[in-house]
Amino acid sequence: MVPGVNRVFAHDGREYHLQVEDLGSEQAALEARVFDQGTLLWRRRVGYAEILAQKLARAEQEDALRALMEKTLQTLQAAIAKGKLA
C-alpha cells in the first residue's frame, strides 16, 4: 500500500483540497476526492489492476502507483481549471 497524497490547488479565488488514497491491492483501486472548504465535491475510484498484473518488483509497483496518483492529481487540477468539477 502506498501512502496517499494531498494537494491544495488554488483556482479562481478558491482553494480546493485534492486527495488520492490507495485502497490496497485487494481492491486494486485508488480513491480520488476533491473538497472545497471541507465539503466533498467529487469522489471516484481509479482501478489499477493492470499495474498488479504486470507482477513488478515491489519498488517498481510502488513507483507505478505513485505515478498514477500524480497523473490523477494533474487530471483533477485540469478538470477544475476547465470548470468541470466546481
C-alpha positions in Angstrom: 0.0 0.0 0.0 1.3 3.4 -1.0 0.6 6.4 1.3 -2.0 8.8 -0.1 -1.2 12.2 -1.5 -2.8 15.5 -0.8 -2.5 18.8 -2.6 -4.1 22.3 -2.3 -5.0 23.7 -5.7 -5.9 27.3 -5.9 -8.1 28.4 -8.8 -10.3 31.4 -9.4 -10.1 32.6 -5.8 -10.9 29.2 -4.2 -8.6 26.6 -2.7 -9.5 23.0 -3.5 -8.1 20.2 -1.4 -7.3 17.2 -3.6 -6.7 13.7 -2.1 -5.7 10.4 -3.7 -5.6 7.4 -1.4 -4.5 3.8 -2.1 -7.3 1.4 -1.1 -4.9 -1.5 -1.2 -4.1 -4.3 -3.5 -7.2 -6.3 -2.5 -9.4 -3.6 -4.1 -6.7 -2.6 -6.7 -8.0 0.9 -6.6 -7.2 4.5 -5.7 -9.9 6.8 -4.4 -9.7 10.4 -5.6 -11.5 13.2 -3.8 -12.0 16.9 -4.2 -13.0 19.1 -1.3 -13.9 22.8 -1.2 -13.9 24.3 2.4 -14.4 20.8 3.8 -17.3 19.9 1.6 -16.8 16.8 -0.6 -17.4 17.9 -4.2 -16.4 14.8 -6.1 -15.2 11.3 -5.5 -14.2 8.5 -7.8 -12.3 5.2 -7.8 -9.4 4.6 -10.2 -8.6 1.0 -10.7 -5.0 -0.3 -11.0 -5.4 -4.0 -11.7 -3.3 -3.6 -14.8 -0.3 -2.5 -12.6 -0.7 -5.5 -10.4 -1.0 -7.8 -13.4 2.5 -6.8 -14.5 3.9 -8.6 -11.5 6.5 -5.9 -10.9 9.0 -5.9 -8.1 7.6 -4.1 -5.0 9.6 -0.9 -5.5 8.6 -0.7 -9.2 5.0 -1.4 -8.4 5.0 1.4 -5.8 6.6 3.8 -8.3 3.9 2.9 -10.8 1.2 3.6 -8.2 2.8 6.9 -7.3 2.9 7.9 -11.0 -0.8 7.0 -11.3 -1.6 9.1 -8.2 0.3 12.1 -9.6 -1.4 11.7 -13.0 -4.8 11.6 -11.2 -4.0 14.8 -9.3 -3.0 16.5 -12.6 -6.2 15.4 -14.2 -8.2 16.7 -11.3 -6.4 20.1 -11.5 -7.1 20.3 -15.2 -10.8 19.5 -14.7 -11.1 22.2 -12.0 -9.4 24.7 -14.2 -11.8 23.9 -17.1 -14.8 24.3 -14.7 -15.8 20.6 -14.8 -15.7 20.0 -11.0 -16.5 23.3 -9.5 
